[in-house]
Amino acid sequence: MTHRIAIAPSGFKESLSAARVAEAIAVGVRRVIPDADLDLIPLVDGGEGTAEALALAGGGRLVPCTATGPVGEPVASHFALLGGPGPLTAVVEMAAVAGLALVPPGLRHPGATTTYGVGELIRAALDSGARRILIGCGDSGTSDGGAGALQALGARLADRHGRELRRGGGALHELERIDASGLDPRLARTELLVACNPYNVLCGKRGVARVFGPQKGATPAEVELLSAGLERLADVLTRDLAPAFTPATGGPVDLRTAPGTGASGGLGAGLAAVGARLLPRYDVLLDGLDLDARLARADFVITAEGALDSQTVRGKIPAEVARRAHACGVPVLVLAGTIGPGAQDVRAVGVDAYSSILPAPMTLVEAIGRSGEFLADATERALRIMALGTRLAPLAA
């Protein structure tokens, strides 16, 4: 009997794209089941690799460009233009210009990093004729509430003295007013869609600065400063730009707590304030992949991500894959670079087993450099253990 195995992983941040992760897992499968019928389904969540993946899937192309990086220096970046009918659609991947991977380790201070380059990419997409722009949120190195992106798009953010606010989330508590008269007028004629994790909100106990600030290098004191700044930003955006945003419900969106407002350090809130629609990322990014049907045809599903922990069940790819596979009655194995606190929660969403790919303690640099090798080896180990269990099952019965 031919085994049908679906391989549907995310990428490993700062290491392997989703496509390369899928290929490495396939190598491990072939060592144990050479004749397996493999369906490789590399998935993206709006972070690294999103523009390239959607360009490949949609018959489009990448457009290289230079923009302002998260620490204020120019970086080589890109956006995608997709093929197909309808208005010209662009994909702006915020990680390609403001991602954590673009912030040198010694400069990881989310109070200083900016999304200015995201606004520049949006303007470049408009210059290319795009009238529908999908912004992928994920893997950010910023926490400025999208203030930098708004500045690049023509808004003026001023302090109480009327001076232009310096870039970075650390300055937001000084914000007094926003003048939107200089915003690029093409925004009003363009459909902006933000693919985001709906679990991420801007403010409150689960606000983005408190949840993700420490991962981006913020100290406890900086987390509180960033949280206060984002609260202030929400107040001023609501007061000064209220006419600019009207979601599908017909009323103003609550920039503090609406689903997705905290995406990419609050970029979701900033873009919502100029008319963007915040959409659950998988509703947008999995469109056209026929994922449910492909999982249902499989006997077994393997997915993967860099770190399996308490955040996984809050909208990460392995949880989404497991939820869909579980609905079809298909078992799921998750392979992860590291296993952290809360990893066991993934069983509740349909994960049957999970395992780290690391064979021994090692430095992060070595783990990143050898992740493809470790993925193949870990897949082989897992499948050999499963095969042994299958052979022992009749004896146990």
C-alpha positions, 0 to 999 in steps of 0.5 A, a space after each residue: 500500500 502506498 502511503 500518502 503523506 502531506 508535508 505542510 510546514 512553516 519556515 524556520 525564521 532566519 534559517 530555512 524557507 517553508 519550501 526548504 523545510 518541506 524538502 528537508 522533511 521529504 528527504 527524511 521520509 524517503 529514507 524510511 518510505 521510499 515509495 511514499 506519495 508526498 504532497 509538499 505544501 509549504 505555508 506562510 503566515 504573513 512573515 518571511 517568504 510571504 511575497 515570494 510564495 504568493 508570487 510563485 503561487 499566483 503567477 506573479 513576480 518579485 519587484 526588488 527595491 531599496 527602502 528604509 530598514 528597521 534601524 533607519 539604514 537602507 536595505 535591499 527589499 522587495 514586494 510582489 506583483 501577482 498575476 490573474 484577473 481583476 485589479 493589479 494586486 501587490 503583496 507587501 511583506 513587512 518582514 522584508 523591510 522591518 523584520 527582526 532578522 534585519 535588526 542586528 542583535 546589538 540594536 534590538 531595541 523595539 523603542 527605536 525601530 521603525 516601520 517607515 520602510 513598510 510605508 515606502 513599499 506601499 508607495 512603491 506598489 502604488 507607483 507600480 499601478 497596484 490598486 489592491 495591496 495585501 500586507 503580510 504581517 509577521 516576524 516583525 522587529 518593530 513596536 511603533 504601531 505603524 507610525 513609521 509607515 504612516 509617516 512614509 505615506 504622508 501623515 505628519 505625527 507631531 509632539 506638543 511643540 509641533 515638532 515631527 515625532 522621531 521614529 520608533 515606538 519609544 517616542 509615541 508617548 509624546 504624540 500630540 496630534 496627527 495631520 493626515 492632509 498629506 496622506 497619499 491620495 491614492 490610498 483612498 482608491 486602493 483596497 488595503 488588506 492586512 493578513 494578520 494574526 487575529 489573536 494579536 491586539 494593540 493594548 491591554 494585558 495581552 497587548 502586543 508590547 507586553 507579549 512580544 516586546 521582550 522577544 524583540 529586546 525590550 526590558 520590563 521598563 521599556 515594555 511599559 513605555 511602549 505599552 503607554 505609547 501604543 495607548 497614546 497612539 490609539 487615542 490620537 488615531 481615533 480622534 484625528 483619523 476616525 473618518 478614515 476607517 470604517 470596517 465591514 460592520 459599518 462602525 469604527 474599529 476599536 484600535 485598542 482591542 480589535 482582532 489583529 490591531 497588534 499585528 507586527 508591533 501594532 502595524 495593523 492598527 496604524 493601517 486600519 486607521 487609513 482604511 485597511 481591512 484586518 483579516 485573519 491571515 489564513 483566510 487570505 494566505 491559504 486561498 487557492 491552495 485547496 489545503 483542506 482537500 489535500 490534507 483529507 487525502 493524506 494518511 498522515 500529516 507532518 508540519 513544522 515550525 522553529 519554536 513550539 510553545 504556548 504561542 503556537 496555539 494562538 494562530 501559528 501554522 502547525 496549529 492551523 494545519 492540525 485543526 484542519 487535519 483533525 477535522 478530517 481524522 488525519 493524524 499530525 506530527 509536528 517537528 520543531 527547532 525548540 520545545 518551549 513552555 506550553 508546547 503540550 497545549 497543541 494536543 488540544 488543537 489536534 496534534 498527535 505527537 511533537 518532537 524537537 529536531 535537535 540531537 544534542 545541546 548546541 549553539 544557536 548559530 550551529 542549530 540554524 546552520 544545520 537545520 535542514 540536516 536536522 529536519 531530515 534526521 528527525 523525520 527519519 527517527 520519528 518514522 522509524 519509531 512509528 514503524 516499530 510501534 506498528 510492528 509491536 501493536 499486534 503483540 501488545 494486542 
